Amino acid sequence: MICTVLQNRNIDELFEALAECEMAEIRLDSCKLSLREIEDLFTETDIPLVATCRIGGEISADLAEKRLIAAVEAGASFVDVELGAPKQMSKRVREAAHDNGAVFIRSYHDFEGTDSTEALKAIVDKCRYHGADMVKLVTTARSAEDASRVLSLYDSYEAYGLLAFCMGEAGKSSRMECLACGAPYTYAAYSEEESAAPGQWVASDMEAQLYGGREFICADGLRMPASKSFAQRAVIAAALADGESRLSAYSPCEDSESAIAVARSMGAEVNVGEDGVLTVKGISAGVDGRGLPVSEVHVGESGLLTRLMIPLAAQLGNGPVHITGEKTLLRRSLDGVPAIMSSFGAKVVSDPLPDRDADAASSGCYVPLTVEGPLSTGKVDVLGKYGSQLVSGLVMALPFAQKNTTLAVHDPKSIPYMFITLEVLKKFGIKTSNDMLGGREFMESGGDWSLCNEIQFKIRGGQRYKAADIALEGDWSAAANFLVAGALFGSVEIDGLDTRSLQADLSIMDILMDAGASLSQLDGDTGTIHVCRAPLSAFRTDCTNCPDLFPIVAVLAAFCQGENHIKGVSRLAHKESDRGQAILDMLDKMGVDCGIEGDELIIIGHSLAQRLLTGNLLKGGSYTSSHDHRMVMALKVASLGADSPILIDDESCVAKSFPRFNEIFNQL
């Protein structure tokens, strides 16, 4: 990225200039700003800002410290302190930076010349010893050899943590070449008259050479569909309830429409209003012994709906219930389902199919299948390694049992989705309690879900669902694609999301912040979320509890400088595709260095600027979606950073979760 140096301006002039910058350094030593104006500037600006205040003249160390800390506390992304600054001042600014999520830069300038490679390395090491998250080393080049010596530092240090280039005409090209080496950003002047150092480019000239007229996306007012995780659970709960429920903010997709079809087949009356409100008159399941008046249920292509209905059919069915499906669902093994259901005394048997491999049929469980119950009660232990969906189905079904049940889930996965189920049940009058257990590390973490090794659900029997009026949340799974698009290729604003949500894919916010993206939210937890381009570095994350994020997070990693690690590959085998292999094949074809080691996907990322300068954009061409809606969305976002169009063999499968995806994507 290009950081435009802004100096000698008042507050109004700074805001005016920032409208033309993708990133900016605010020279607090020359801009006449009060502490209140510094707070306003750094609070109200979304693009990444570097706060710099050089000591000298009228600027004392104490004044520089106050200004820099004020900028950091107001939202500066980076703060720059010279290597020669007083030790205690530097320490306090560094502490403020880390407390507020800013990158702490130690900078060194040589206005006389360029020292030896060994001396330059010693300076970098000294900056790092004194607490630098990032080192800025700028010397004066008297020759091309001087510039080459400075750029050679990128062979010895992690690129993201180094800003190394030269002043002077002989060093001018190094200001661009450092980006090709992987530097997070470089510096440019706002205009020819405002050059801060000899050989400095004007930002507009540098942008023209770097981007070559490339257009960046800019979209606001984007609204995501309703979360199908919430919608499917709520529709089934409303269908079971006694009375009429209203589910507002509904938006159709194939999986949610399948839930409506199941509700109707159970005998519920469902009306879809033009205002996005679903009205569901339930069947009063459990009241006076009422069960499911059906012998067959069709769940479409939804794995969640399948696993919700298996326990419900077992508990409420008046005999065996046949569960059928379609498309990719017929090829997706329901690992662990027969064993877990047998723990409750219920039987699940797959249908023999002529086109299904006999060995596969004998070793796994597939739709279509037949389930027969009812469920036994008491204390039952099950393995949670197969995911949250069947556990959610059990928690929805067991309140209809006559006696109480303690369901102990060992090694739980996708924990947030279990708590979405509990939240929906609570709205429909079902009472449960739970205890999350773990070792010392879990206790010390304050309840980190990834460290939990057992959850005990205590479910009282003899309960009945009561009608409810609820608003369905916006979908973080869908939003993740647009948030990543904004972080990589421009800016995006999204409305209608709740940052208090239990949805696992809310984790995309943490992942983007860990990578260094510029994120902000106005007007509280449900206000507009804004994301825009910023220098991005490699990250480590665990997607075990949010496997739907894997494809788009993999695309993000391809543009985050360094070695990225994404844990949780084992959760991907039985999605709409073998998603782990599909992601690996996609990245490999795009020319991204990647591999799977154990349960981690490792991706070597390069910044967009480095890819542009080295001719290493993602490779376009023909790609397969593997009939996986999440893969289609990731491929579309990746196309924004490709060297030619990306053609996808099946885009229609996005209708499974987000029928309007392409329509909204084309607004970018």
Secondary structure by P-SEA (a helix, b strand, c coil): cbbbbbccccaaaaaaaaccccbbbbccccccccaaaaaaaaaacccbbbbbbbbcccccaaaaaaaaaaaaaacccbbbbcccccaaaaaaaaaaaaaabbbbbbbbbbccccccaaaaaaaaaaaaaacccbbbbbbbbccaaaaaaaacccccccccccccccccccaaaaaaaaaaaccccbbbbcccccccccccccaaaaaaaaccbbbbbbbccccccccaaaaaaaaaaaaacccbbbbccccccaaaaaaaaaaaaabbbbbbccccbbbbbcccccccccccccccccccccaaaaaaaaaaaaaccccbbbbbcccccccccccaaaaaaaaacbbbbbcccccccaaaaaacccccccccccccccbbbbbcccccaaaaaaaaccccccbbbbbbbccccaaaaaaaaaaaaaaabbbbbbbbbbcaaaaaaccccccccbbbbbbbcbbbbbbbbbbbbcccccaaaaaaaaaccbbbbbccccccccccccaaaaaaaaaccccccccccccbbbbbbcbbbbbcccccccccaaaaaaaaaaacccbbbbcccccccccccaaaaaaaaaaaaacccccccccbbbbbcccaaaaaaaccccccccccccccaaaaaaaaaaaaacccbbbbcccccccccccaaaaaaaac
